[in-house]
Amino acid sequence: MNEPAPHTEAPGRRGPGRFRGPFTRWPRTADAVLATALFLPTALLEEAPGDAVAVRPLSDILHPALLLFLAAGAALYRRRSRPVAVLGVVLVAWAATLGSSHSTLGAMVIFALYGVGRYAEDNRWGPLGVVAAVTALTIDGLLLSVPWGDIGFGAFVMSGAWYLGRRLRLRAGRAARLVEEQAAEARRIVTEERTHIARELHDVVAHRVSMMTVQAGAARMVAAEDPQGALEAMAAVEEAGRQALDELRHLLGVLRPDAQRDGLGPQPGLADLPRLVAEVREAGLDVSFSGGDRDPIPARVDLSAYRIVQEALTNVLKHSGPGTRTEVNLRGGGNGITIEVLDDGRGAAVGSVATGQGSRPGHGIVGMRERALLLGGTLDAAPRPGGGFRLTAHLPIEGDPT
C-alpha cells in the first residue's frame, strides 16, 4: 500500500532526528488523503456573493459535473507516477466546467502543476502545463467577470506551484549526483591505494623473497664443498628475511587503523581465555568458565574460537549489562570443538541485531557465524525459553575450510 513512490528522492544521509512527513513515510496513503481532501470541497462547496463560500444544493452536487470531479480527484492519486497524465485529466475536467458555478477545480490544478514540476522526467511539459492552466484561468475569469487582479494572482500561484516542484526536483537531483560523486571518489581512492600497496608488495617484498630463494639455492649447491660460503649465503638469507618482515610490518601498519598498529604480536587463542574471562569479570559480568584439557588444534581454529568467545561476552555486556550471570563452556572431542555461551539477561536483544531488527545496529553475530562457516562449522544463536540467550558454535579441526 505504501511502497516508495517511483521518483527521484534526495538520497543524502538522513540523521536520526530529521523529520519525515506523511508524504515521505506513507506516500500512497498521503496521496489518497490529499485527493479526497481536494475532491470533497470541490464537489460540495461553491462561491457565494461577497467572496463567501456556501454548501451546494443537493441538485448541484448530483450534477453531471460530479463525474468530472471524481475523475480529477482519482487522477491526483497517481500524481507521482503519472504527473503529466494527471495534469491533462485535471485540465480537461476543468475546461468542461469553465464559466459555470462548477468551475472549482483550481486547487486540483495547482497540485497537479506541482506534481509535474516535482516528478515529471520530461521538463518540456511543465511550461506547457503552466501556459494551459493560465489560459484556462483567464478564460474562466473573463466568463465570470472576475477582476484582473484575482486572475493575475491565480496565475502567479499556479506558476509558483510548478516552479516550487521543479526546484525541489533539481535539489534532489543535485543531492543524488553529489552522493554518486562521493561514492565514485571513494572507490577511486580505494583503487589507487590498493594499486599502491600491490606495487609496494611487488617492489619490496617480492624482491626480498626472490633474493632469499636464489641465496638459499646457492647455499645448497656449495654446502658440501664450501661450508663457509654456504653459511655466508644463509646469513644473507636470514638478513633478507628480516628485511622482508620489516617491510611487511610497515605495510600492515599502513593498512591497520591507528588504534591497532601496535597489535602485531602473536594472535590470541584458547589458552588466553582465562585472561579474557578475568577481564570481563572486572567489567562487571558474573562469568564462569569450564574448558578442560584440549589437544593442540590448528592456529586458524584456535584464533576463531577465541574471537567467537570474545565477541559473545562483549554482546552480553553490551546488551544485558553488568551483573549478568554468564557461562562459557568449551568442549573438545571427535573432530572438532564446541563453544557454548549462556546468559540469563536480556540477551534476546542481541538476536535481533543479527537480523537487522533491533534498535541497535551491529554485526556481532553475523561476524561470528562467518568465522564458523569459513572453517566449515556452524553457529546458532537464539533466546533461551526461560530468559537470556544461548550461543553455540561447532568448529571442526580437520578437513578443508569452506
Contacts in CASP RR format, 6 or more apart in sequence:
PFRMAT RR
TARGET T0000
AUTHOR 0000-0000-0000
METHOD contacts of the structure
MODEL  1
MNEPAPHTEAPGRRGPGRFRGPFTRWPRTADAVLATALFLPTALLEEAPG
DAVAVRPLSDILHPALLLFLAAGAALYRRRSRPVAVLGVVLVAWAATLGS
SHSTLGAMVIFALYGVGRYAEDNRWGPLGVVAAVTALTIDGLLLSVPWGD
IGFGAFVMSGAWYLGRRLRLRAGRAARLVEEQAAEARRIVTEERTHIARE
LHDVVAHRVSMMTVQAGAARMVAAEDPQGALEAMAAVEEAGRQALDELRH
LLGVLRPDAQRDGLGPQPGLADLPRLVAEVREAGLDVSFSGGDRDPIPAR
VDLSAYRIVQEALTNVLKHSGPGTRTEVNLRGGGNGITIEVLDDGRGAAV
GSVATGQGSRPGHGIVGMRERALLLGGTLDAAPRPGGGFRLTAHLPIEGD
PT
1 28 0 8 1.000
1 29 0 8 1.000
2 25 0 8 1.000
2 26 0 8 1.000
2 27 0 8 1.000
2 28 0 8 1.000
2 29 0 8 1.000
3 27 0 8 1.000
3 28 0 8 1.000
4 27 0 8 1.000
5 27 0 8 1.000
5 28 0 8 1.000
5 80 0 8 1.000
5 81 0 8 1.000
5 119 0 8 1.000
6 80 0 8 1.000
6 81 0 8 1.000
7 80 0 8 1.000
7 81 0 8 1.000
7 118 0 8 1.000
7 119 0 8 1.000
8 169 0 8 1.000
8 172 0 8 1.000
8 173 0 8 1.000
8 176 0 8 1.000
9 172 0 8 1.000
9 176 0 8 1.000
10 171 0 8 1.000
10 172 0 8 1.000
10 173 0 8 1.000
10 175 0 8 1.000
10 176 0 8 1.000
11 175 0 8 1.000
11 176 0 8 1.000
11 179 0 8 1.000
12 175 0 8 1.000
12 176 0 8 1.000
12 178 0 8 1.000
12 179 0 8 1.000
14 20 0 8 1.000
22 29 0 8 1.000
22 30 0 8 1.000
22 33 0 8 1.000
23 30 0 8 1.000
23 31 0 8 1.000
27 80 0 8 1.000
28 77 0 8 1.000
31 76 0 8 1.000
31 77 0 8 1.000
31 78 0 8 1.000
31 79 0 8 1.000
31 80 0 8 1.000
32 77 0 8 1.000
34 76 0 8 1.000
34 111 0 8 1.000
35 73 0 8 1.000
35 74 0 8 1.000
35 76 0 8 1.000
35 77 0 8 1.000
36 73 0 8 1.000
38 73 0 8 1.000
38 76 0 8 1.000
38 107 0 8 1.000
38 108 0 8 1.000
38 111 0 8 1.000
39 69 0 8 1.000
39 70 0 8 1.000
39 72 0 8 1.000
39 73 0 8 1.000
41 104 0 8 1.000
41 107 0 8 1.000
42 69 0 8 1.000
42 72 0 8 1.000
42 104 0 8 1.000
42 105 0 8 1.000
42 107 0 8 1.000
42 108 0 8 1.000
43 56 0 8 1.000
43 61 0 8 1.000
43 66 0 8 1.000
43 69 0 8 1.000
44 55 0 8 1.000
44 56 0 8 1.000
44 61 0 8 1.000
45 53 0 8 1.000
45 54 0 8 1.000
45 55 0 8 1.000
45 56 0 8 1.000
45 104 0 8 1.000
46 53 0 8 1.000
46 54 0 8 1.000
46 55 0 8 1.000
46 56 0 8 1.000
46 60 0 8 1.000
46 101 0 8 1.000
46 102 0 8 1.000
46 104 0 8 1.000
47 53 0 8 1.000
47 54 0 8 1.000
47 101 0 8 1.000
47 104 0 8 1.000
48 54 0 8 1.000
60 101 0 8 1.000
60 102 0 8 1.000
63 102 0 8 1.000
65 96 0 8 1.000
65 97 0 8 1.000
65 100 0 8 1.000
65 102 0 8 1.000
68 93 0 8 1.000
68 96 0 8 1.000
68 97 0 8 1.000
68 102 0 8 1.000
68 105 0 8 1.000
69 93 0 8 1.000
69 102 0 8 1.000
69 105 0 8 1.000
71 89 0 8 1.000
71 93 0 8 1.000
72 89 0 8 1.000
72 90 0 8 1.000
72 93 0 8 1.000
72 94 0 8 1.000
72 105 0 8 1.000
72 108 0 8 1.000
73 90 0 8 1.000
73 108 0 8 1.000
75 85 0 8 1.000
75 86 0 8 1.000
75 89 0 8 1.000
75 90 0 8 1.000
75 112 0 8 1.000
76 86 0 8 1.000
76 90 0 8 1.000
76 108 0 8 1.000
76 111 0 8 1.000
76 112 0 8 1.000
78 85 0 8 1.000
78 86 0 8 1.000
79 86 0 8 1.000
79 111 0 8 1.000
79 112 0 8 1.000
79 115 0 8 1.000
79 119 0 8 1.000
80 115 0 8 1.000
80 119 0 8 1.000
81 119 0 8 1.000
83 112 0 8 1.000
83 115 0 8 1.000
83 116 0 8 1.000
83 117 0 8 1.000
83 118 0 8 1.000
83 119 0 8 1.000
83 120 0 8 1.000
84 116 0 8 1.000
84 120 0 8 1.000
84 122 0 8 1.000
84 125 0 8 1.000
86 112 0 8 1.000
86 115 0 8 1.000
87 109 0 8 1.000
87 112 0 8 1.000
87 113 0 8 1.000
87 115 0 8 1.000
87 116 0 8 1.000
87 125 0 8 1.000
87 129 0 8 1.000
88 112 0 8 1.000
90 105 0 8 1.000
90 108 0 8 1.000
90 109 0 8 1.000
90 112 0 8 1.000
91 109 0 8 1.000
91 112 0 8 1.000
91 129 0 8 1.000
91 132 0 8 1.000
91 133 0 8 1.000
91 136 0 8 1.000
93 105 0 8 1.000
93 108 0 8 1.000
94 103 0 8 1.000
94 105 0 8 1.000
94 106 0 8 1.000
94 108 0 8 1.000
94 109 0 8 1.000
94 136 0 8 1.000
94 140 0 8 1.000
95 136 0 8 1.000
97 103 0 8 1.000
97 104 0 8 1.000
97 105 0 8 1.000
98 136 0 8 1.000
98 139 0 8 1.000
98 140 0 8 1.000
98 143 0 8 1.000
99 139 0 8 1.000
99 140 0 8 1.000
99 141 0 8 1.000
99 143 0 8 1.000
99 144 0 8 1.000
103 140 0 8 1.000
103 144 0 8 1.000
106 137 0 8 1.000
109 133 0 8 1.000
109 136 0 8 1.000
109 158 0 8 1.000
110 157 0 8 1.000
110 158 0 8 1.000
110 161 0 8 1.000
111 161 0 8 1.000
113 126 0 8 1.000
113 129 0 8 1.000
113 130 0 8 1.000
113 133 0 8 1.000
113 158 0 8 1.000
113 161 0 8 1.000
113 162 0 8 1.000
114 161 0 8 1.000
114 162 0 8 1.000
114 164 0 8 1.000
114 165 0 8 1.000
115 165 0 8 1.000
116 125 0 8 1.000
116 126 0 8 1.000
116 129 0 8 1.000
116 162 0 8 1.000
117 126 0 8 1.000
117 162 0 8 1.000
117 163 0 8 1.000
117 165 0 8 1.000
117 166 0 8 1.000
117 169 0 8 1.000
118 165 0 8 1.000
118 166 0 8 1.000
118 168 0 8 1.000
118 169 0 8 1.000
119 169 0 8 1.000
120 126 0 8 1.000
123 166 0 8 1.000
126 162 0 8 1.000
126 166 0 8 1.000
129 162 0 8 1.000
130 158 0 8 1.000
130 159 0 8 1.000
130 162 0 8 1.000
133 158 0 8 1.000
134 155 0 8 1.000
134 158 0 8 1.000
134 159 0 8 1.000
137 151 0 8 1.000
137 154 0 8 1.000
137 155 0 8 1.000
137 158 0 8 1.000
138 151 0 8 1.000
138 155 0 8 1.000
140 146 0 8 1.000
141 150 0 8 1.000
141 151 0 8 1.000
197 251 0 8 1.000
197 254 0 8 1.000
197 255 0 8 1.000
200 247 0 8 1.000
200 251 0 8 1.000
201 251 0 8 1.000
204 244 0 8 1.000
204 247 0 8 1.000
205 244 0 8 1.000
205 247 0 8 1.000
205 248 0 8 1.000
205 251 0 8 1.000
208 240 0 8 1.000
208 241 0 8 1.000
208 243 0 8 1.000
208 244 0 8 1.000
208 247 0 8 1.000
209 240 0 8 1.000
209 241 0 8 1.000
209 244 0 8 1.000
211 236 0 8 1.000
211 240 0 8 1.000
212 237 0 8 1.000
212 240 0 8 1.000
212 241 0 8 1.000
212 244 0 8 1.000
215 233 0 8 1.000
215 234 0 8 1.000
215 236 0 8 1.000
215 237 0 8 1.000
215 240 0 8 1.000
216 233 0 8 1.000
216 234 0 8 1.000
216 237 0 8 1.000
217 233 0 8 1.000
218 233 0 8 1.000
219 229 0 8 1.000
219 230 0 8 1.000
219 231 0 8 1.000
219 233 0 8 1.000
219 234 0 8 1.000
219 237 0 8 1.000
220 230 0 8 1.000
222 229 0 8 1.000
222 230 0 8 1.000
222 233 0 8 1.000
223 230 0 8 1.000
249 264 0 8 1.000
252 264 0 8 1.000
253 261 0 8 1.000
253 264 0 8 1.000
256 263 0 8 1.000
267 299 0 8 1.000
267 303 0 8 1.000
268 276 0 8 1.000
268 303 0 8 1.000
268 306 0 8 1.000
269 302 0 8 1.000
269 303 0 8 1.000
269 305 0 8 1.000
269 306 0 8 1.000
270 294 0 8 1.000
270 297 0 8 1.000
270 302 0 8 1.000
270 305 0 8 1.000
270 306 0 8 1.000
270 330 0 8 1.000
272 306 0 8 1.000
273 289 0 8 1.000
273 291 0 8 1.000
273 306 0 8 1.000
273 309 0 8 1.000
273 328 0 8 1.000
273 330 0 8 1.000
274 289 0 8 1.000
276 306 0 8 1.000
276 309 0 8 1.000
276 310 0 8 1.000
276 313 0 8 1.000
277 287 0 8 1.000
277 289 0 8 1.000
277 313 0 8 1.000
277 328 0 8 1.000
280 287 0 8 1.000
280 313 0 8 1.000
280 317 0 8 1.000
280 326 0 8 1.000
281 287 0 8 1.000
283 317 0 8 1.000
283 322 0 8 1.000
284 317 0 8 1.000
284 321 0 8 1.000
284 322 0 8 1.000
284 323 0 8 1.000
285 313 0 8 1.000
285 316 0 8 1.000
285 317 0 8 1.000
285 321 0 8 1.000
285 322 0 8 1.000
285 323 0 8 1.000
285 324 0 8 1.000
285 326 0 8 1.000
286 323 0 8 1.000
286 324 0 8 1.000
286 325 0 8 1.000
286 326 0 8 1.000
287 313 0 8 1.000
287 326 0 8 1.000
287 327 0 8 1.000
287 328 0 8 1.000
288 325 0 8 1.000
288 326 0 8 1.000
288 327 0 8 1.000
288 328 0 8 1.000
289 327 0 8 1.000
289 328 0 8 1.000
289 330 0 8 1.000
290 327 0 8 1.000
290 328 0 8 1.000
290 329 0 8 1.000
290 330 0 8 1.000
291 329 0 8 1.000
291 330 0 8 1.000
291 331 0 8 1.000
292 330 0 8 1.000
294 330 0 8 1.000
294 332 0 8 1.000
294 337 0 8 1.000
297 305 0 8 1.000
297 336 0 8 1.000
297 337 0 8 1.000
297 397 0 8 1.000
298 397 0 8 1.000
300 375 0 8 1.000
300 401 0 8 1.000
301 336 0 8 1.000
301 337 0 8 1.000
301 375 0 8 1.000
301 395 0 8 1.000
301 396 0 8 1.000
301 397 0 8 1.000
304 371 0 8 1.000
304 372 0 8 1.000
304 374 0 8 1.000
304 375 0 8 1.000
304 395 0 8 1.000
305 330 0 8 1.000
305 337 0 8 1.000
305 339 0 8 1.000
305 393 0 8 1.000
305 395 0 8 1.000
307 368 0 8 1.000
307 371 0 8 1.000
308 339 0 8 1.000
308 368 0 8 1.000
308 371 0 8 1.000
308 372 0 8 1.000
308 379 0 8 1.000
308 393 0 8 1.000
308 395 0 8 1.000
309 328 0 8 1.000
309 330 0 8 1.000
309 339 0 8 1.000
309 341 0 8 1.000
311 364 0 8 1.000
311 367 0 8 1.000
311 368 0 8 1.000
312 328 0 8 1.000
312 339 0 8 1.000
312 341 0 8 1.000
312 368 0 8 1.000
312 391 0 8 1.000
313 326 0 8 1.000
313 328 0 8 1.000
313 341 0 8 1.000
315 347 0 8 1.000
315 350 0 8 1.000
315 353 0 8 1.000
315 364 0 8 1.000
315 365 0 8 1.000
316 324 0 8 1.000
316 326 0 8 1.000
316 341 0 8 1.000
316 343 0 8 1.000
316 345 0 8 1.000
316 347 0 8 1.000
316 350 0 8 1.000
316 389 0 8 1.000
317 324 0 8 1.000
318 350 0 8 1.000
318 360 0 8 1.000
319 346 0 8 1.000
319 347 0 8 1.000
319 349 0 8 1.000
319 350 0 8 1.000
319 353 0 8 1.000
319 360 0 8 1.000
320 343 0 8 1.000
320 345 0 8 1.000
320 346 0 8 1.000
320 347 0 8 1.000
320 349 0 8 1.000
320 388 0 8 1.000
320 389 0 8 1.000
321 345 0 8 1.000
324 343 0 8 1.000
324 344 0 8 1.000
324 345 0 8 1.000
325 343 0 8 1.000
325 344 0 8 1.000
325 345 0 8 1.000
326 341 0 8 1.000
326 342 0 8 1.000
326 343 0 8 1.000
326 344 0 8 1.000
327 340 0 8 1.000
327 341 0 8 1.000
327 342 0 8 1.000
327 343 0 8 1.000
328 339 0 8 1.000
328 340 0 8 1.000
328 341 0 8 1.000
329 338 0 8 1.000
329 339 0 8 1.000
329 340 0 8 1.000
329 341 0 8 1.000
329 342 0 8 1.000
330 337 0 8 1.000
330 338 0 8 1.000
330 339 0 8 1.000
330 340 0 8 1.000
331 337 0 8 1.000
331 338 0 8 1.000
331 340 0 8 1.000
332 338 0 8 1.000
335 396 0 8 1.000
335 397 0 8 1.000
335 398 0 8 1.000
336 394 0 8 1.000
336 395 0 8 1.000
336 396 0 8 1.000
336 397 0 8 1.000
336 398 0 8 1.000
337 394 0 8 1.000
337 395 0 8 1.000
337 397 0 8 1.000
338 392 0 8 1.000
338 393 0 8 1.000
338 394 0 8 1.000
338 395 0 8 1.000
339 391 0 8 1.000
339 392 0 8 1.000
339 393 0 8 1.000
339 394 0 8 1.000
339 395 0 8 1.000
340 390 0 8 1.000
340 391 0 8 1.000
340 392 0 8 1.000
340 393 0 8 1.000
341 390 0 8 1.000
341 391 0 8 1.000
341 392 0 8 1.000
342 384 0 8 1.000
342 388 0 8 1.000
342 389 0 8 1.000
342 390 0 8 1.000
342 391 0 8 1.000
343 388 0 8 1.000
343 389 0 8 1.000
344 384 0 8 1.000
344 387 0 8 1.000
344 388 0 8 1.000
345 387 0 8 1.000
345 388 0 8 1.000
345 389 0 8 1.000
346 388 0 8 1.000
347 383 0 8 1.000
347 387 0 8 1.000
347 388 0 8 1.000
347 389 0 8 1.000
348 383 0 8 1.000
348 387 0 8 1.000
348 388 0 8 1.000
348 389 0 8 1.000
349 358 0 8 1.000
349 360 0 8 1.000
350 365 0 8 1.000
350 381 0 8 1.000
350 389 0 8 1.000
351 365 0 8 1.000
351 381 0 8 1.000
351 382 0 8 1.000
351 383 0 8 1.000
351 389 0 8 1.000
352 358 0 8 1.000
353 360 0 8 1.000
353 361 0 8 1.000
353 362 0 8 1.000
353 363 0 8 1.000
353 364 0 8 1.000
353 365 0 8 1.000
354 364 0 8 1.000
354 365 0 8 1.000
354 366 0 8 1.000
354 369 0 8 1.000
354 381 0 8 1.000
356 362 0 8 1.000
365 379 0 8 1.000
365 381 0 8 1.000
365 391 0 8 1.000
368 379 0 8 1.000
368 381 0 8 1.000
368 391 0 8 1.000
368 393 0 8 1.000
369 379 0 8 1.000
369 381 0 8 1.000
371 379 0 8 1.000
372 378 0 8 1.000
372 379 0 8 1.000
372 393 0 8 1.000
372 394 0 8 1.000
372 395 0 8 1.000
373 379 0 8 1.000
373 402 0 8 1.000
374 401 0 8 1.000
374 402 0 8 1.000
375 395 0 8 1.000
375 396 0 8 1.000
375 401 0 8 1.000
375 402 0 8 1.000
376 395 0 8 1.000
376 396 0 8 1.000
376 401 0 8 1.000
376 402 0 8 1.000
377 393 0 8 1.000
377 394 0 8 1.000
377 395 0 8 1.000
377 396 0 8 1.000
378 393 0 8 1.000
378 394 0 8 1.000
379 391 0 8 1.000
379 392 0 8 1.000
379 393 0 8 1.000
379 394 0 8 1.000
380 390 0 8 1.000
380 391 0 8 1.000
380 392 0 8 1.000
380 393 0 8 1.000
381 389 0 8 1.000
381 390 0 8 1.000
381 391 0 8 1.000
381 392 0 8 1.000
382 389 0 8 1.000
382 390 0 8 1.000
383 389 0 8 1.000
383 390 0 8 1.000
384 390 0 8 1.000
END
